[in-house]
């Protein structure tokens, strides 16, 4: 249900301003996705260890997002509003982590910084999802999430290309010296720290939030304390709306595919296309840059698709669009291990980009229409369980499967991820979406 007072329809530039912070958030997130396995491998990690080291991402999300969602639901400041204090705090912490990450000289240091980075990203990212539900009428919510997806794609394109830009156009060294992180990656993370903070500050200072309609009731509910909030979070996990439960299964299999892609694409491409498994070799670092280019492709496609998906949803339905996008993305990801020509790798990344755009838009648009407005942040945080749980499962199992069933060949792990994503697409058929799919 939604509040009785209709929400004003926002202009294009108001949607732009409230979503621009996601440009910075995804700038940092894309640097992490494209380069973390590369950094870990350069510092001595074995391919079978990578998924385990990546557990920082989902575990911090599992712990942080529901709590931040609850806290942001129960926060109000006359100047800072409800969600914006968390945007700001997360941005400061994430920027610090982005500066620290490429200066890790030992594997354990890089893993520790990844924990900090993911916690910080989650602090600023989770309230952005609830921000759409707060500010937009249901008729604009799909467009609001699509605008976020557009900035996610734009930020990821630039961030993913940065190491290649530094190497090819600015003459920065792309070679690991004494087992350290190449300067191309180092400078890319420095730029990411600055962009993250500035982009989020843009949204903080150009967007406004409306106070709770019933301030007395809000103060009464918000005074119950964090202990009460944690109890509510756990209770909500077992009493979630039916639509959320249905989407949970779709999310589970979709994110197994994404996590497999982020962890293993660099090592798979290095082995099958560049012909090396030596993480400190120049060829391996070249493969890392090329994977950044491939990730820029899927991110760019997602930015463009973000504005097409709402139109297709109006013509058909949101769940039909999501199903088709996941099937396309899953089959595309599964095909990567069959390709040995670097240029041809662009094709499956186009399909992955279509799926990524829908993953970032449709589930949240469907869900927002099924949630009570007063608990939007809380339920969005609970919904994040079904983003992080599959990543935890992947972190615990994919390394074992890669080593013992695939003989260490990570290309097969990518294929397994693609099959999982396609299965998520089929499960979309069972999702109920009663809300109007309006832009």
C-alpha positions in Angstrom: 0.0 0.0 0.0 1.0 3.6 -0.6 0.4 6.8 1.4 -2.9 8.5 0.7 -1.3 11.7 -0.4 -0.4 11.6 -4.1 3.2 12.2 -4.8 4.0 15.0 -7.3 5.3 13.9 -10.7 9.0 14.7 -11.0 10.7 16.3 -14.0 13.4 14.6 -16.0 16.1 16.7 -14.3 14.8 15.9 -10.8 15.0 12.2 -11.7 18.5 12.9 -13.0 19.7 14.6 -9.8 18.2 12.0 -7.4 19.9 9.2 -9.4 23.2 10.8 -10.2 24.9 9.4 -7.1 24.6 6.0 -8.6 27.1 7.0 -11.2 29.7 7.3 -8.5 28.6 4.2 -6.6 28.8 2.1 -9.7 32.1 3.7 -10.6 33.6 2.1 -7.5 31.6 -1.1 -7.8 32.8 -1.6 -11.4 36.4 -1.1 -10.5 35.9 -3.7 -7.8 34.2 -6.2 -10.2 36.7 -5.8 -13.0 39.9 -5.7 -10.9 39.5 -7.5 -7.6 40.3 -11.0 -8.9 43.1 -9.5 -10.8 44.5 -7.9 -7.7 44.1 -11.0 -5.7 45.8 -13.2 -8.3 48.7 -10.7 -8.7 49.2 -10.8 -5.0 49.4 -14.6 -5.1 45.9 -16.0 -4.8 45.2 -19.4 -6.4 42.1 -19.5 -8.8 40.4 -22.0 -6.4 40.7 -19.4 -3.6 39.1 -16.5 -5.5 35.5 -17.2 -4.8 36.2 -17.6 -1.0 38.0 -14.3 -0.9 35.1 -12.6 -2.7 32.8 -13.6 0.2 33.4 -10.1 1.7 30.9 -8.7 -0.8 27.8 -10.8 0.0 28.5 -11.1 3.7 28.8 -7.4 4.3 25.7 -6.9 2.2 23.8 -9.5 4.3 24.8 -7.7 7.5 24.7 -4.1 6.4 21.9 -3.5 4.0 18.9 -4.7 6.2 20.2 -2.7 9.1 20.9 0.4 7.0 17.4 0.1 5.4 15.8 -0.1 8.9 17.9 2.8 10.2 17.1 5.0 7.2 13.4 4.3 7.5 13.6 5.6 11.0 15.8 8.6 10.5 14.7 12.2 9.9 16.8 15.4 10.0 15.3 18.7 8.9 18.3 19.5 6.7 19.7 16.0 5.7 16.4 14.2 5.4 16.0 10.4 5.7 18.2 8.7 3.2 20.9 11.3 2.4 22.9 11.0 5.6 23.6 7.4 4.7 24.5 8.3 1.1 27.1 10.7 2.5 28.6 8.4 5.1 28.9 5.5 2.7 30.5 7.7 0.1 33.2 8.9 2.5 34.1 5.4 3.6 34.0 3.9 0.1 36.3 6.6 -1.2 38.9 5.9 1.5 38.7 2.1 0.7 39.2 2.8 -3.1 42.4 4.7 -2.3 43.6 1.9 0.0 42.8 -1.1 -2.2 45.6 -0.7 -4.9 48.1 0.0 -2.2 47.7 -3.5 -0.7 51.1 -5.2 -0.7 49.9 -8.5 0.7 46.9 -10.7 -0.1 45.4 -10.4 3.4 45.5 -6.6 3.2 43.6 -6.6 -0.1 41.0 -9.0 1.3 40.6 -6.8 4.4 40.1 -3.6 2.3 37.5 -5.4 0.2 35.5 -6.0 3.4 35.7 -2.2 4.1 34.9 -1.3 0.6 31.8 -3.5 0.3 30.4 -2.4 3.7 30.8 1.2 2.6 29.2 0.7 -0.8 26.3 -1.1 0.8 25.8 1.8 3.3 25.3 4.3 0.4 23.7 2.0 -2.1 20.8 0.4 -0.2 19.0 3.7 0.6 19.2 4.7 -3.1 16.7 1.9 -3.8 14.3 3.1 -1.2 14.8 6.7 -2.4 12.8 5.9 -5.5 9.9 4.5 -3.5 10.0 7.5 -1.2 9.9 10.2 -3.9 8.1 8.7 -6.8 4.5 7.9 -7.5 4.1 4.2 -8.7 3.5 5.5 -12.2 7.1 6.8 -12.2 8.9 4.1 -10.3 9.9 2.0 -13.3 11.4 5.2 -14.9 13.1 6.0 -11.6 14.9 2.6 -11.4 15.7 2.9 -15.1 17.4 6.2 -14.5 19.5 4.6 -11.8 20.3 1.8 -14.2 21.4 4.4 -16.8 23.9 5.9 -14.4 25.0 2.5 -13.2 25.9 1.7 -16.8 27.6 5.0 -17.5 29.7 4.8 -14.4 30.7 1.2 -15.1 31.7 1.9 -18.7 34.2 4.6 -17.7 35.5 2.8 -14.7 36.0 -0.5 -16.5 38.0 1.2 -19.3 40.2 3.3 -17.0 43.2 0.8 -16.8 43.2 0.5 -20.6 43.0 4.3 -21.0 45.9 4.8 -18.7 48.0 2.1 -20.5 47.2 2.9 -24.1 46.7 6.6 -24.1 48.6 8.0 -21.1 51.6 5.7 -21.2 51.1 4.4 -17.6 52.8 1.0 -16.9 50.5 -2.0 -16.9 53.2 -4.3 -15.5 53.3 -5.9 -12.1 56.5 -4.8 -10.4 57.8 -7.0 -7.6 54.5 -8.7 -7.3 52.6 -5.4 -6.8 49.5 -4.0 -8.4 50.2 -2.3 -11.8 50.1 1.5 -11.9 47.2 1.4 -14.3 45.0 -0.2 -11.7 46.3 2.0 -8.9 45.5 5.3 -10.7 42.1 3.9 -11.8 41.2 3.3 -8.1 42.4 6.8 -7.2 40.1 8.3 -9.8 37.3 6.1 -8.6 37.6 7.4 -5.0 37.2 11.0 -6.2 34.3 10.3 -8.6 32.4 8.2 -6.0 32.4 11.0 -3.4 31.6 13.9 -5.9 28.8 12.1 -7.6 27.1 11.1 -4.3 27.5 14.6 -3.0 25.7 15.9 -6.1 22.6 13.9 -5.2 22.9 14.9 -1.5 22.9 18.6 -2.3 20.5 18.7 -5.2 17.7 16.5 -4.0 15.1 17.1 -1.3 13.1 14.7 0.9 9.7 15.1 2.3 9.1 14.6 6.1 7.0 11.8 7.4 3.2 12.5 7.1 2.6 11.6 10.7 5.6 12.9 12.6 4.3 11.8 16.0 3.9 8.2 14.9 7.2 8.3 13.1 9.0 9.5 16.3 7.2 6.8 18.3 8.2 4.1 15.9 11.8 5.3 15.5 12.4 5.4 19.2 12.1 1.6 19.6 15.9 1.1 19.1 18.1 -1.0 16.9 17.4 -4.2 18.9 13.8 -3.9 18.0 14.8 -3.2 14.4 16.9 -6.4 14.2 14.0 -8.4 15.5 11.8 -6.9 12.8 14.3 -7.6 10.1 14.4 -11.3 11.1 10.6 -11.4 11.3 10.3 -9.8 7.9 12.5 -12.5 6.4 9.9 -15.1 7.3 6.8 -12.9 6.6 7.6 -11.2 3.4 5.1 -10.3 0.8 4.3 -13.0 -1.7 5.7 -11.1 -4.6 9.0 -10.7 -2.8 9.2 -14.4 -2.1 8.6 -15.2 -5.8 11.2 -12.7 -6.9 13.6 -14.2 -4.3 14.0 -17.4 -6.4 14.6 -15.3 -9.6 17.2 -13.2 -7.8 19.0 -16.3 -6.4 19.8 -17.9 -9.7 20.4 -14.6 -11.5 23.1 -13.5 -9.0 24.9 -16.8 -9.0 25.5 -16.1 -12.7 26.7 -12.5 -12.1 29.0 -13.6 -9.3 30.6 -16.3 -11.4 31.2 -13.7 -14.1 32.8 -11.2 -11.8 35.1 -13.7 -10.2 36.2 -15.8 -13.1 36.1 -13.8 -16.3 39.6 -12.5 -16.0 41.2 -15.9 -15.4 39.0 -17.6 -18.0 39.8 -15.0 -20.7 43.5 -15.1 -19.8 43.6 -18.9 -20.2 41.4 -19.4 -23.3 42.2 -16.3 -25.3 45.6 -15.0 -24.1 47.1 -18.4 -23.4 48.4 -17.8 -19.9 47.6 -18.7 -16.3 50.6 -16.8 -14.8 48.9 -13.9 -12.9 52.1 -11.9 -12.8 52.9 -12.1 -16.5 52.4 -9.2 -18.9 49.9 -11.3 -20.9 47.7 -11.8 -17.8 47.7 -8.1 -17.1 46.8 -7.4 -20.7 43.9 -9.9 -20.3 42.8 -8.0 -17.2 42.6 -4.8 -19.2 40.7 -6.5 -21.9 38.2 -7.9 -19.4 37.7 -4.3 -18.3 36.8 -3.4 -21.9 34.4 -6.3 -22.0 32.8 -5.2 -18.8 32.5 -1.7 -20.3 30.6 -3.2 -23.2 28.0 -4.9 -21.0 27.7 -1.8 -18.8 27.2 0.4 -21.9 24.6 -1.8 -23.3 22.8 -1.8 -19.9 22.8 2.1 -19.9 21.1 2.1 -23.3 18.7 -0.7 -22.5 17.6 1.1 -19.3 15.5 3.5 -21.4 14.1 0.8 -23.7 13.0 -1.7 -21.0 10.2 0.6 -19.5 8.7 1.0 -23.0 8.8 -2.8 -23.6 7.3 -3.3 -20.1 4.3 -1.0 -21.0 3.8 -3.0 -24.3 4.0 -6.4 -22.6 4.7 -6.8 -18.9 7.5 -6.3 -16.6 7.9 -9.9 -15.8 7.9 -10.9 -19.5 10.6 -8.4 -20.2 12.7 -9.7 -17.3 12.3 -13.3 -18.3 13.5 -12.7 -21.8 16.4 -10.5 -20.7 17.6 -13.2 -18.3 17.4 -15.9 -20.9 19.4 -13.8 -23.3 22.0 -13.0 -20.7 22.3 -16.5 -19.4 22.8 -18.1 -22.8 25.3 -15.3 -23.7 27.4 -15.9 -20.5 27.3 -19.7 -21.0 28.8 -19.2 -24.5 32.0 -17.4 -23.3 34.0 -20.6 -22.8 33.4 -21.6 -26.4 35.0 -18.4 -27.8 38.8 -18.1 -28.4 38.9 -14.9 -30.4 39.0 -11.8 -28.3 36.9 -9.7 -30.7 34.1 -12.2 -30.6 33.9 -12.0 -26.8 32.1 -8.6 -27.3 28.9 -10.5 -28.6 28.1 -12.3 -25.3 28.8 -9.2 -23.4 26.0 -7.5 -25.3 23.6 -10.2 -24.1 24.9 -9.9 -20.5 24.3 -6.2 -20.7 20.7 -6.7 -21.6 20.2 -9.0 -18.6 22.1 -6.6 -16.3 19.9 -3.7 -17.2 16.8 -5.8 -16.4 18.3 -7.1 -13.1 18.9 -3.6 -11.9 15.4 -2.3 -12.9 12.6 -4.8 -13.2 12.7 -6.7 -9.8 12.9 -3.4 -7.9 10.1 -1.9 -9.9 7.9 -4.9 -9.4 8.7 -5.1 -5.7 8.2 -1.3 -5.0 4.6 -1.6 -6.1 4.0 -4.4 -3.6 5.5 -2.8 -0.5 4.1 -0.4 2.1 5.7 3.0 1.7 6.5 3.5 5.4 8.8 0.4 5.3 10.3 0.7 1.9 13.9 0.8 3.0 13.4 -2.0 5.5 11.9 -4.3 2.8 14.5 -3.3 0.2 17.1 -4.3 2.8 15.4 -7.7 3.4 15.1 -8.2 -0.4 18.9 -7.8 -0.6 19.2 -11.1 1.2 18.4 -12.7 -2.1 21.2 -10.8 -3.8 23.8 -11.8 -1.2 22.8 -15.3 -0.2 23.5 -16.6 -3.8 26.8 -14.9 -3.7 27.6 -16.6 -0.4 26.6 -19.9 -1.8 28.8 -19.2 -4.9 31.7 -18.1 -2.7 31.6 -21.4 -0.8 30.9 -23.8 -3.7 32.3 -22.3 -7.0 35.9 -22.7 -6.0 35.4 -26.3 -5.0 33.4 -27.1 -8.2 36.0 -25.4 -10.4 38.9 -27.3 -8.8 37.3 -30.7 -8.5 34.8 -30.9 -11.3 36.2 -28.6 -14.0 40.0 -29.3 -13.5 40.6 -25.6 -12.6 39.3 -24.4 -16.0 37.2 -21.3 -15.0 35.6 -21.1 -18.4 33.3 -23.9 -17.4 32.4 -22.1 -14.3 31.2 -19.2 -16.4 29.1 -21.6 -18.4 27.6 -22.9 -15.1 26.8 -19.3 -14.2 25.1 -18.7 -17.5 22.8 -21.8 -17.0 21.9 -20.5 -13.5 20.9 -17.1 -14.9 18.8 -18.6 -17.6 17.0 -20.7 -14.9 16.2 -17.5 -13.1 14.6 -16.2 -16.3 12.3 -19.3 -16.4 11.3 -18.8 -12.8 10.1 -15.3 -13.6 7.0 -17.0 -15.1 5.8 -17.6 -11.5 6.1 -14.0 -10.3 2.9 -12.1 -9.7 3.0 -8.4 -10.7 -0.3 -6.6 -10.2 1.0 -3.1 -10.4 0.7 -1.1 -13.6 4.0 -1.1 -15.6 4.1 2.6 -16.2 7.1 4.8 -16.9 
